[in-house]
């Protein structure tokens, strides 16, 4: 029932953000990231996309939780507990990817933006930044 609980909470947040999206960036309510704060259009799109991805992820977790419960696989709760965070990370990754493509296509991507997967760490002697 761990997935069902996670799915229900994620879906509730998705519905809340879909009904009443954040009007301006703040740290308490709504989807907030570096790409979402680029301009008002990207912020509005980020709120919409994040709510839809949360709904999809929550629905998938809820269905999977009900399936696990109906198959009586609840005794493997440690597996479900250790993998439940995936349903929280996937909507964030999908929203960031969609925002990146949206801003890149409109040529509004910030000049200092570096994709997290493309960060290269070099060995340096002494202290690191």
C-alpha positions as CSV (number, residue, x, y, z in Angstrom):
1,X,0.0,0.0,0.0
2,X,3.1,2.2,0.0
3,X,2.7,3.0,-3.7
4,X,-1.0,3.6,-3.3
5,X,-0.3,6.1,-0.6
6,X,2.5,7.8,-2.5
7,X,0.3,7.9,-5.7
8,X,-2.6,9.4,-3.8
9,X,-0.5,12.2,-2.3
10,X,1.2,13.0,-5.6
11,X,-2.1,13.0,-7.4
12,X,-3.6,15.4,-4.8
13,X,-0.7,17.8,-5.3
14,X,-1.1,17.5,-9.1
15,X,-4.8,18.3,-8.9
16,X,-4.1,21.2,-6.5
17,X,-1.5,22.7,-8.8
18,X,-3.8,22.2,-11.8
19,X,-6.8,23.9,-10.2
20,X,-4.8,26.7,-8.5
21,X,-1.4,27.2,-10.1
22,X,1.2,29.5,-8.5
23,X,0.9,33.0,-9.9
24,X,4.5,34.0,-9.2
25,X,7.7,32.1,-8.1
26,X,7.9,31.3,-4.4
27,X,9.6,28.6,-2.4
28,X,6.4,27.4,-0.7
29,X,3.9,26.6,-3.4
30,X,4.2,25.6,-7.0
31,X,7.0,24.3,-9.3
32,X,10.2,26.3,-9.0
33,X,13.4,25.8,-10.8
34,X,16.1,27.8,-12.6
35,X,14.5,27.3,-16.0
36,X,11.0,28.0,-14.7
37,X,12.2,31.4,-13.4
38,X,13.6,32.5,-16.8
39,X,10.4,34.5,-17.8
40,X,6.7,34.6,-17.0
41,X,5.8,32.3,-19.9
42,X,8.2,29.6,-18.9
43,X,6.9,29.8,-15.3
44,X,3.3,29.4,-16.4
45,X,4.2,26.5,-18.6
46,X,6.2,24.9,-15.9
47,X,3.2,25.0,-13.5
48,X,1.0,23.4,-16.1
49,X,3.5,20.7,-17.2
50,X,4.5,19.8,-13.6
51,X,0.9,19.4,-12.5
52,X,0.1,17.1,-15.5
53,X,3.3,15.0,-14.9
54,X,2.4,14.7,-11.2
55,X,-1.0,13.5,-12.1
56,X,0.4,10.9,-14.5
57,X,3.0,9.7,-12.0
58,X,0.6,9.6,-9.2
59,X,-1.9,7.6,-11.2
60,X,0.8,5.1,-12.2
61,X,1.9,4.7,-8.6
62,X,-1.7,4.3,-7.4
63,X,-2.5,1.7,-10.0
64,X,0.7,-0.1,-9.3
65,X,0.0,0.0,-5.5
66,X,-3.5,-1.5,-6.0
67,X,-2.0,-4.2,-8.3
68,X,0.7,-5.0,-5.7
69,X,-1.9,-5.2,-3.0
70,X,-4.3,-7.4,-5.1
71,X,-1.4,-9.8,-5.8
72,X,-0.5,-10.0,-2.1
73,X,3.0,-8.7,-2.7
74,X,2.7,-6.4,0.3
75,X,5.2,-8.4,2.3
76,X,8.0,-7.0,0.0
77,X,7.4,-3.6,1.5
78,X,11.1,-2.8,1.7
79,X,11.4,-2.9,-2.1
80,X,8.4,-0.6,-2.5
81,X,9.8,1.7,0.1
82,X,13.2,2.0,-1.5
83,X,11.8,2.5,-5.0
84,X,8.9,4.8,-4.2
85,X,11.0,8.0,-4.6
86,X,11.1,7.3,-8.4
87,X,7.5,8.5,-8.7
88,X,8.6,11.8,-7.2
89,X,11.7,12.3,-9.3
90,X,10.2,11.3,-12.7
91,X,7.8,14.3,-12.9
92,X,10.6,16.7,-12.0
93,X,12.9,15.3,-14.6
94,X,10.2,15.3,-17.3
95,X,9.2,18.9,-16.5
96,X,12.8,20.1,-16.6
97,X,13.4,18.3,-19.9
98,X,10.3,19.8,-21.4
99,X,11.2,23.3,-20.1
100,X,14.7,22.9,-21.6
101,X,13.3,22.1,-25.0
102,X,10.7,24.9,-24.9
103,X,13.3,27.5,-24.0
104,X,15.9,26.2,-26.5
105,X,13.3,26.2,-29.3
106,X,12.4,29.9,-28.5
107,X,16.1,30.8,-28.1
108,X,15.5,32.0,-24.5
109,X,17.8,29.5,-22.8
110,X,20.0,31.4,-20.3
111,X,23.6,31.7,-21.5
112,X,25.0,30.3,-18.2
113,X,22.8,27.2,-18.2
114,X,24.5,23.8,-18.2
115,X,22.6,20.6,-18.4
116,X,23.2,18.5,-15.2
117,X,24.2,15.5,-17.3
118,X,26.9,17.4,-19.1
119,X,28.8,18.7,-16.1
120,X,32.4,17.5,-16.3
121,X,34.5,17.4,-13.1
122,X,38.2,17.8,-13.6
123,X,40.8,16.8,-11.1
124,X,42.4,19.8,-9.6
125,X,45.3,20.2,-7.2
126,X,44.4,21.9,-4.0
127,X,41.0,23.2,-3.0
128,X,37.9,22.7,-5.2
129,X,35.4,25.5,-5.9
